Amino acid sequence: MNRLSLALTVPLAVAGVPVAASDVSYSLTNASSLIIVEFYASPADEGNWGEDLLAAGVLPPGETGTLTIAGGSEQCSTDLRFVMEDGQEFVETVDICGTPSFTLEN
């Protein structure tokens, strides 16, 4: 697997987001002991996760990636889904407008 570069740009397509919506720069840190092999972000009121935003990459323990979420300022409540190397999954709902970073811990 390829390692995730420190700057990861993740455009999220959000239906109904006005063109004037501002992008949100978001920092994701893996403070767990496992590799994140898949990562998804979706507006909290949507039922569809969409595509794996890491694509062919991973986020190893101790690494941080910066994501740009297109139009995120119009949909602040966002569900983050993490799939770990051992198959465990974690879902967290975060306010990406009020909290500019998220740290996944064991």
Secondary structure by P-SEA (a helix, b strand, c coil): ccccccbbbbbbbcccccccbbbbbbbbbccccccccbbbbcccccccccccccccbbbcccbbbbbbbcccccccbbbbbbbcccbbbbbbbbcccccccccccc
